[in-house]
């Protein structure tokens, strides 16, 4: 589809601009065109670069260079080129269209829709615009509007199967399974050799508990595409529900043959193996999941159950303890650990765990929450050993919410800068090879009633944390100063008592509303709480426009669950307004925008941090990762090199993987 679009655009514009009458311009234009057709996008960019230098007013050179950048994944660069195109020719409809597609890829749906509106006004008869706008409406969860645009497209292109698949997905998300099924049936009738229609239809059959029909559709899809791991995974779930345990295991094995690092599949296989008594292999799968995602509370909880079955009560107790450390309100983990301790003869400790569990259950029942967040882990009626359905993007190798872990499990963003409890009063802030010289920061650290430091760290363990907590609590009984409240919040975060910490931060800010450091840490805590929730809610769909079908992209049946970092962003923005010269606030904003999938803005914030203090190695590292994620490898590798120079040793392993010389086109 991309090549067909490029062909039509290239030949259409070849005769539109008289400037191409000159031989040199025509020569480079033709070379760029051929490179685009051949998929040699770097060569295309080189030729269009020459064109733009020879004549900076040639809007076609920017437009086609934007297409090349888009196909390389450089969406920011593509958007900039489409901007330039429209600057020189503000009524060039294809530029609005392609810029809208690019904006959709980076999650800027409002801007994309604005461009599509402009394009429709310019060329209302261009049916492809309605398809693209329908996809954008779907991605922005405006399903009724998406359906209207797909209706418009279908009226003019009634034999385009993808449009029915997309409209069916919109109906399904609105809960209209009848219309969704009709659209999927229509898509199948138009193209019986496309496996996607059968995969989609199987979902509706499964929702109605019609497992036999759902499995038959997936069988058909797999006959058409024997390497479709998505279909194998879904069929495994359906076979499991149909009590065909060996069939489910066989399909999961088939998935792992092609994707041995798919943690979601490993997790489900471990659950099934444990249920059939194959504990050794179940433990092996759980171990593999934990090597990918060491902070998944459900894995520890379920692996502990296997240890219990094997009579390995101490190992079970350790895993339940890890689950509790990851989430201290996990009532069922306390109850199970209580039993494990009783088997080990630790009766007093067992009783304490049981009492804690009962207290948390009472607190949970007293809440009016809908039990979708933290409180749900205090609900002992929930089952935590159910198979996780594949509502997540299947290419993800683990089910954690770190942005770049999806690309490679050992590559993660460096965490937010925040204040943490320090073992030593003299501990210097972890600012790598260059220390940020700031009198206000130094004064704040010195004024703290406990030893603290300012660093980019994820987890902190303080050996004497219990004693410190007692001292701070004692001080608070006589003096609820903002300093004491801040210290207590730090200690509560260290023990993962997030809600208590949040209350302390709120009170500290109410007493000292102009302290940027309080806002920084409260924002960091809010982000940490969201990250924890996202790491255990793994049934999330991520939708993108397909690289190979630029304007005829299929959307999936569910929409991405976007975790809302608005509160954290608000606190960091407030900190920046209090002191616009403090660089680490912008570094933190870079992370938060990255987690919010606003990658261009994250790059902008990292750049601000570096401009204010050019020795923040983490800022170069994270900006480099984001640039590489956007396929802007050259700039990303330069940043990673600088990060390594500033002491971020992880940068070199990433450079080895992503900064090798590219093969010639």
C-alpha positions in Angstrom: 0.0 0.0 0.0 2.8 2.4 0.8 4.5 1.8 -2.5 1.2 2.2 -4.4 0.6 5.6 -2.7 4.1 6.7 -3.4 3.8 5.8 -7.1 0.7 7.8 -7.6 2.0 10.8 -5.7 5.3 10.8 -7.5 4.0 10.6 -11.0 1.3 13.1 -10.2 3.7 15.7 -9.0 6.4 15.0 -11.6 4.5 17.2 -14.1 3.1 19.7 -11.6 6.1 21.8 -11.0 7.9 23.5 -13.8 11.0 23.9 -11.7 11.8 20.2 -12.6 12.5 21.2 -16.1 16.1 21.8 -15.2 18.2 18.6 -15.7 20.0 18.6 -12.3 16.8 19.0 -10.3 15.1 16.3 -12.4 18.1 14.0 -12.0 18.0 14.1 -8.2 14.2 14.0 -8.1 14.2 10.8 -10.2 16.9 9.2 -8.1 15.0 10.1 -4.9 11.7 8.7 -6.4 13.4 5.4 -7.3 14.9 5.1 -3.9 11.5 5.5 -2.3 10.0 2.9 -4.6 12.8 0.5 -3.7 12.5 1.1 0.0 15.9 2.7 0.2 14.8 5.5 2.4 18.2 6.8 3.4 19.2 7.2 -0.2 15.9 8.9 -0.9 16.6 11.4 1.9 20.1 12.1 0.6 18.7 13.0 -2.9 15.8 15.1 -1.5 18.3 16.9 0.7 20.2 17.9 -2.4 17.0 19.0 -4.0 16.1 21.2 -1.1 19.6 22.8 -1.1 19.4 23.5 -4.8 16.0 25.1 -4.5 14.6 25.6 -1.0 11.2 26.5 -2.3 10.5 23.0 -3.8 7.8 21.8 -1.5 7.8 18.3 -3.1 11.4 17.7 -1.9 10.3 18.2 1.7 7.2 16.2 1.2 8.9 13.1 -0.2 11.7 13.4 2.3 9.0 13.4 5.0 7.7 10.1 3.6 11.1 8.6 3.7 11.6 9.7 7.3 8.2 8.3 8.2 9.1 4.9 6.7 12.4 5.0 8.8 10.3 5.7 11.9 11.6 9.3 12.3 8.2 10.7 12.9 9.4 13.9 14.4 11.6 14.6 11.3 8.7 13.6 9.1 6.4 16.0 10.8 8.9 18.8 10.4 9.2 18.1 6.7 5.5 18.1 6.2 5.4 21.4 8.1 7.9 22.8 5.6 5.9 21.4 2.8 2.8 23.3 4.0 4.8 26.4 4.7 5.7 26.6 0.9 2.3 25.3 -0.3 -0.4 25.7 2.3 -3.1 24.0 0.1 -1.1 20.8 -0.7 -3.6 18.1 0.5 -1.3 15.1 0.7 0.9 16.9 3.2 -2.0 17.4 5.5 -2.9 13.8 5.1 0.5 12.4 5.8 1.2 14.8 8.6 -2.0 13.6 10.2 -0.9 10.0 9.9 2.5 11.0 11.4 0.8 12.8 14.3 -1.4 9.8 15.0 1.7 7.6 15.3 3.0 9.8 18.1 -0.4 10.0 19.8 -1.3 13.6 18.9 -4.7 12.8 17.8 -6.3 16.2 18.2 -3.6 17.7 15.9 -4.0 14.8 13.5 -7.8 15.3 13.3 -7.3 19.0 12.7 -5.1 18.2 9.7 -7.5 15.7 8.4 -10.3 18.2 8.6 -8.2 20.6 6.6 -7.5 18.0 4.0 -11.2 17.0 3.7 -12.1 20.7 3.2 -9.5 20.9 0.4 -10.4 17.6 -1.3 -13.8 16.2 0.0 -13.8 13.6 -2.8 -10.6 12.0 -1.6 -12.0 8.9 0.1 -8.7 7.8 1.7 -9.0 10.8 4.0 -12.1 9.3 5.6 -10.4 6.0 6.2 -7.4 7.7 7.9 -9.7 10.0 10.0 -11.7 7.0 11.0 -8.6 5.3 12.3 -7.6 8.4 14.1 -11.0 8.8 15.7 -10.7 5.1 16.8 -7.3 5.6 18.3 -8.5 8.7 20.2 -11.5 6.6 21.4 -14.1 8.6 19.5 -15.9 5.5 18.3 -19.1 7.0 17.0 -17.2 9.4 14.8 -14.9 6.6 13.7 -18.0 4.7 12.5 -19.4 7.6 10.6 -16.1 8.0 8.7 -15.8 4.3 7.9 -19.5 4.5 6.7 -18.5 7.4 4.4 -15.5 5.4 3.1 -17.5 2.2 2.6 -20.1 4.0 0.6 -17.4 4.9 -1.9 -15.2 1.8 -1.5 -17.6 -1.0 -0.6 -15.1 -3.8 -1.4 -12.3 -2.7 0.9 -12.3 -5.4 3.6 -10.1 -3.4 6.1 -12.7 -0.8 6.4 -15.2 -3.4 7.6 -12.7 -4.8 10.1 -12.1 -1.3 11.5 -15.7 -0.4 11.7 -16.4 -3.8 13.3 -13.7 -3.0 15.9 -15.5 0.3 16.6 -18.8 -1.4 17.1 -17.3 -4.0 19.3 -15.8 -1.5 21.6 -19.2 0.2 21.9 -20.6 -3.2 22.9 -22.6 -3.9 19.7 -21.5 -7.4 19.0 -24.2 -7.9 16.4 -23.0 -5.1 14.1 -19.4 -6.1 14.8 -20.1 -9.6 13.7 -21.8 -8.5 10.6 -18.8 -6.4 9.6 -16.4 -9.2 10.3 -18.5 -11.5 8.2 -18.5 -9.0 5.4 -14.7 -8.6 5.6 -14.3 -12.4 5.3 -16.7 -12.6 2.3 -14.6 -9.9 0.6 -11.3 -11.7 1.2 -11.6 -15.3 2.4 -7.8 -15.7 2.3 -7.1 -13.0 4.9 -6.6 -14.5 8.3 -7.3 -11.3 10.2 -11.1 -11.5 9.7 -11.2 -15.0 11.2 -9.1 -13.9 14.2 -11.5 -10.9 14.8 -14.6 -13.0 14.4 -13.3 -15.6 16.8 -13.2 -13.0 19.5 -16.9 -12.4 19.3 -17.6 -16.1 19.4 -15.4 -16.4 22.5 -17.3 -13.5 24.1 -20.5 -15.5 23.7 -18.8 -18.6 25.1 -19.1 -20.3 21.7 -15.6 -21.8 22.0 -16.0 -24.4 19.3 -16.9 -21.7 16.7 -14.1 -19.5 17.9 -11.5 -22.3 17.7 -12.7 -23.2 14.2 -12.2 -19.6 13.1 -8.7 -19.6 14.5 -8.0 -22.9 12.8 -8.9 -21.3 9.5 -6.7 -18.3 10.3 -3.8 -20.7 11.0 -4.3 -22.6 7.8 -3.9 -19.3 6.0 -1.0 -18.2 8.1 0.8 -20.9 9.9 3.2 -18.5 11.6 0.5 -16.3 13.2 1.5 -16.4 16.9 -1.4 -14.2 17.8 -3.8 -16.8 16.6 -1.9 -19.6 18.4 -2.0 -17.7 21.7 -5.7 -17.0 21.5 -6.5 -20.6 20.5 -4.5 -21.7 23.5 -6.7 -19.6 25.8 -9.9 -21.0 24.2 -8.6 -24.6 24.3 -7.9 -24.1 28.0 -11.4 -22.8 28.6 -12.7 -25.9 26.7 -10.7 -28.2 29.0 -8.3 -29.2 26.3 -5.2 -28.7 28.5 -2.7 -30.5 26.3 -4.0 -28.6 23.2 -3.5 -25.3 25.1 0.0 -26.2 26.1 0.8 -27.3 22.5 -0.3 -23.9 21.2 1.7 -22.0 23.8 4.7 -24.1 23.0 4.3 -23.1 19.4 4.2 -19.4 20.3 7.4 -19.8 22.3 9.1 -21.5 19.5 9.0 -18.3 17.5 9.1 -15.9 20.5 11.0 -17.6 23.3 11.1 -14.3 25.3 7.4 -13.7 25.4 6.8 -13.4 29.1 3.0 -13.4 28.8 3.0 -16.8 27.1 5.6 -18.1 29.6 3.4 -16.9 32.5 0.3 -18.6 31.1 2.1 -21.8 30.4 3.5 -21.8 34.0 0.0 -21.5 35.4 -1.3 -24.4 33.3 1.8 -26.6 34.1 1.3 -26.0 37.8 -2.4 -26.9 37.5 -1.5 -30.3 35.9 1.2 -31.0 38.5 4.2 -30.4 36.3 5.8 -28.3 39.0 9.4 -28.5 37.8 8.7 -27.0 34.4 6.2 -24.5 35.9 9.0 -23.2 38.1 11.3 -23.0 35.1 8.8 -20.8 33.3 8.2 -18.6 36.3 12.0 -18.2 36.7 12.2 -17.1 33.0 9.4 -14.6 33.5 11.1 -13.1 36.6 14.4 -12.8 34.6 12.5 -10.6 32.2 10.4 -8.7 34.7 11.7 -9.1 38.3 9.0 -6.9 39.9 5.9 -8.8 38.8 3.9 -9.4 42.0 1.7 -12.1 40.4 4.6 -14.3 39.4 6.0 -14.4 43.0 2.5 -15.1 44.3 1.9 -18.0 42.0 5.4 -19.4 42.1 4.9 -19.5 45.9 1.9 -21.7 45.4 4.0 -24.2 43.5 6.6 -24.2 46.3 3.8 -24.9 48.7 2.7 -27.9 46.6 6.2 -29.2 46.7 6.5 -28.8 50.5 9.2 -26.1 50.0 7.6 -23.9 52.6 10.6 -21.6 53.2 10.9 -20.9 49.5 7.1 -20.2 49.4 7.4 -17.9 52.4 10.2 -16.0 50.6 8.1 -15.5 47.5 5.1 -14.4 49.5 7.4 -11.9 51.3 8.5 -10.6 47.9 4.9 -10.2 46.8 4.2 -8.3 50.0 7.2 -6.1 49.6 6.1 -5.2 46.1 2.6 -4.5 47.4 2.2 -4.3 51.2 -1.7 -4.5 51.1 -1.7 -7.9 49.4 -4.0 -9.6 52.0 -4.1 -13.0 50.3 -0.3 -13.1 50.3 -0.3 -12.5 54.1 -2.8 -15.3 54.6 -0.8 -17.7 52.5 2.5 -16.7 54.1 0.8 -17.3 57.5 0.1 -20.9 56.5 3.6 -21.4 55.2 5.0 -20.1 58.5 2.8 -22.4 60.5 4.2 -25.3 58.5 7.6 -24.2 59.5 6.6 -23.9 63.2 6.8 -20.1 63.2 3.4 -19.9 65.0 3.7 -16.4 66.5 4.8 -14.9 63.2 2.1 -16.9 61.4 -0.6 -15.4 63.8 0.7 -11.9 63.1 0.4 -12.4 59.3 -3.1 -13.7 59.7 -4.1 -10.8 61.8 -2.6 -8.3 59.4 -4.5 -10.0 56.5 -7.8 -9.8 58.4 -7.2 -6.1 59.2 -6.5 -5.3 55.5 -9.6 -7.2 54.5 -11.7 -5.2 56.9 -10.2 -2.0 55.6 -10.8 -3.1 52.1 -14.5 -3.9 52.8 -15.0 -0.5 54.4 -13.8 1.3 51.3 -16.2 2.5 48.6 -13.6 2.1 45.9 -14.5 0.2 42.7 -11.5 -2.1 43.5 -9.7 -1.5 40.3 -6.5 -0.2 41.7 -4.4 -0.9 44.8 -7.4 -1.8 46.9 -8.1 -4.8 44.8 -5.1 -6.6 46.2 -6.8 -6.7 49.6 -9.7 -8.5 48.0 -9.3 -12.2 49.0 -12.2 -13.2 46.7 -10.2 -12.5 43.6 -8.3 -15.2 41.8 -4.7 -14.4 40.9 -4.0 -17.6 39.0 -6.2 -17.0 36.0 -4.6 -17.0 32.5 -4.0 -13.5 31.2 -5.8 -13.0 27.9 -3.9 -11.4 25.0 -5.4 -8.0 25.1 -1.8 -6.7 25.1 0.3 -6.1 22.0 1.7 -9.5 21.3 5.1 -8.4 20.3 5.9 -7.3 23.8 8.4 -9.6 25.4 7.3 -8.8 28.9 4.3 -7.4 30.5 5.8 -4.4 32.3 5.1 -0.8 31.6 8.6 0.4 31.0 8.5 2.0 27.5 11.7 0.7 26.1 11.6 -2.7 27.7 9.3 -3.7 24.9 12.2 -3.4 22.5 14.8 -5.2 24.7 14.3 -6.4 28.2 17.6 -5.2 29.6 17.1 -1.6 28.3 15.1 0.8 30.5 14.9 4.5 31.0 17.0 5.8 33.8 14.5 6.6 36.6 13.3 10.0 37.9 15.5 12.2 40.1 14.2 12.4 43.6 15.2 12.7 47.2 15.8 9.4 48.9 16.9 8.3 52.4 20.7 8.0 52.5 22.8 5.7 54.7 25.2 8.6 55.4 24.7 12.3 56.2 27.8 13.0 54.1 26.6 11.1 51.0 27.0 13.3 48.0 24.2 13.5 45.5 24.6 11.0 42.7 25.5 13.4 39.9 28.1 11.1 38.3 31.3 12.9 37.2 30.1 16.4 37.7 28.3 17.6 40.8 25.5 20.2 40.3 26.5 23.2 42.4 23.3 24.6 43.8 23.2 26.4 47.2 19.5 25.8 47.7 19.8 22.1 47.0 22.7 21.8 49.5 20.9 23.8 52.1 17.8 21.6 51.7 19.8 18.4 52.2 21.6 19.8 55.2 18.3 20.9 56.9 16.7 17.5 56.7 16.2 15.7 60.0 17.4 12.5 58.4 20.3 11.8 55.9 19.0 12.2 52.4 20.5 12.5 48.9 19.2 13.5 45.5 19.6 10.8 42.9 18.2 8.9 39.9 17.4 5.6 41.7 14.5 3.2 41.6 14.7 1.3 44.9 16.4 2.2 48.1 17.0 0.1 51.2 18.1 1.6 54.4 19.3 -0.8 57.0 18.2 1.2 60.0 14.9 2.4 58.4 12.8 1.1 61.3 14.7 3.2 63.9 14.6 6.2 61.6 10.9 5.9 61.2 10.4 5.7 65.0 12.5 8.8 65.5 10.6 10.8 62.9 7.3 9.7 64.2 8.4 10.9 67.7 9.4 14.3 66.3 6.1 14.6 64.5 4.1 14.2 67.7 5.5 17.5 68.9 6.4 19.3 65.7 4.5 18.6 62.4 6.9 20.8 60.5 7.2 20.4 56.7 10.7 19.1 57.1 9.5 16.3 59.5 6.6 15.4 57.2 8.9 15.2 54.2 11.3 12.9 56.1 8.4 10.7 57.1 7.2 10.5 53.5 10.6 9.4 52.3 10.7 6.6 54.8 7.2 5.5 54.0 8.1 5.4 50.3 11.1 3.3 51.2 8.7 0.7 52.8 6.3 1.1 49.9 3.5 2.6 52.0 2.6 4.9 49.2 -0.7 6.3 50.4 0.7 7.3 53.8 3.6 9.0 52.0 1.2 10.9 49.7 -0.7 12.2 52.8 2.6 13.4 54.2 3.7 15.1 51.0 0.3 16.8 50.8 0.6 18.2 54.3 4.2 19.3 53.8 3.2 21.2 50.6 0.2 22.8 52.4 2.7 24.2 54.9 5.4 25.2 52.4 3.7 25.7 49.0 6.8 27.3 47.4 9.3 24.5 47.9 10.1 23.0 44.5 11.7 19.9 46.1 8.4 18.9 47.7 6.6 19.0 44.4 9.4 17.0 42.7 9.2 14.2 45.2 5.4 14.1 45.2 5.3 14.0 41.4 7.9 11.2 41.5 5.7 9.2 43.9 2.6 9.7 41.8 4.5 8.3 38.8 5.9 5.4 40.9 2.4 4.5 42.0 1.1 4.5 38.4 4.1 2.4 37.3 3.3 -0.2 39.9 -0.3 -0.5 38.9 0.6 -0.8 35.2 3.1 -3.6 36.0 0.3 -5.8 37.3 -2.4 -4.8 34.9 -1.1 -6.5 31.8 -4.3 -6.9 29.7 -3.6 -3.7 27.8 -3.9 -3.1 24.1 -1.4 -0.9 22.3 -2.5 0.3 18.9 -0.4 1.8 16.2 -0.8 2.5 12.5 0.8 -0.3 10.5 4.1 0.6 8.9 3.2 -1.3 5.8 -0.2 0.1 5.2 0.1 3.8 5.7 -3.5 4.9 5.0 -5.3 1.5 5.1 -4.3 0.6 8.6 -6.2 -1.9 10.7 -7.1 -1.0 14.2 -7.3 -3.8 16.8 -10.4 -4.7 18.8 -9.5 -2.8 22.0 -7.9 0.5 22.7 -4.7 1.2 24.6 -5.1 1.7 28.3 -3.3 5.0 28.7 -2.1 5.5 32.3 -2.7 9.1 33.3 0.5 10.9 34.5 -1.3 14.2 34.6 -0.9 14.7 38.4 2.8 13.9 38.3 3.2 16.2 35.3 1.4 19.0 37.2 3.7 18.7 40.2 6.8 18.7 38.0 5.5 21.7 36.0 4.8 23.5 39.3 8.4 22.8 40.4 9.7 24.2 37.1 7.6 27.4 37.6 9.0 27.9 41.1 12.6 27.6 39.9 13.0 27.5 36.1 16.7 27.1 36.4 16.8 23.7 38.2 17.7 21.2 35.4 16.5 18.0 37.0 12.9 19.1 37.0 13.1 19.1 33.2 14.8 15.7 33.2 11.9 14.3 35.2 9.4 16.0 32.9 11.2 14.2 30.0 10.6 10.9 31.7 6.9 11.6 32.4 6.2 12.8 28.9 7.9 9.7 27.6 5.7 7.5 29.8 2.7 9.4 28.5 3.7 8.5 25.0 4.4 12.1 24.0 7.9 11.4 22.7 8.6 14.7 21.0 7.9 16.6 24.2 10.1 14.2 26.2 13.0 15.0 23.9 12.3 18.7 24.3 12.4 18.4 28.1 15.6 16.4 28.2 17.2 19.0 25.9 16.2 21.8 28.4 17.8 19.9 31.2 21.0 19.4 29.2 21.1 23.1 28.2 20.9 24.1 31.9 23.4 21.6 33.1 25.3 19.6 30.4 26.6 16.9 32.7 23.4 15.0 33.4 24.4 11.6 32.0 20.9 10.1 32.5 19.3 12.9 30.3 21.6 12.0 27.4 21.0 8.3 28.0 17.2 8.6 28.0 17.1 11.0 25.1 19.3 8.7 23.2 16.9 5.8 23.9 13.9 7.8 22.8 15.7 8.9 19.6 16.6 5.3 18.8 13.0 4.2 19.6 11.9 6.8 16.9 14.5 5.3 14.5 16.7 8.4 14.7 19.7 6.3 15.3 22.4 8.8 14.5 21.3 11.4 17.1 20.5 8.7 19.6 23.9 7.1 19.4 25.6 10.5 19.8 23.6 10.9 23.0 24.5 7.5 24.2 28.2 8.1 23.6 28.0 11.2 25.7 26.1 9.4 28.5 28.9 6.8 28.6 31.5 9.5 28.8 29.6 10.9 31.8 29.6 7.6 33.6 26.5 5.8 32.5 28.1 2.4 31.9 24.8 0.9 30.6 25.1 3.1 27.5 27.9 1.0 26.0 25.8 -2.2 25.9 23.1 -0.3 24.1 25.6 1.2 21.7 26.8 -2.3 20.8 23.3 -3.3 20.0 22.0 -0.3 18.1 24.9 1.8 16.9 26.6 -0.6 14.5 27.2 0.7 11.0 24.1 0.2 8.9 24.2 -2.1 6.0 24.2 -0.3 2.7 20.8 0.1 1.1 
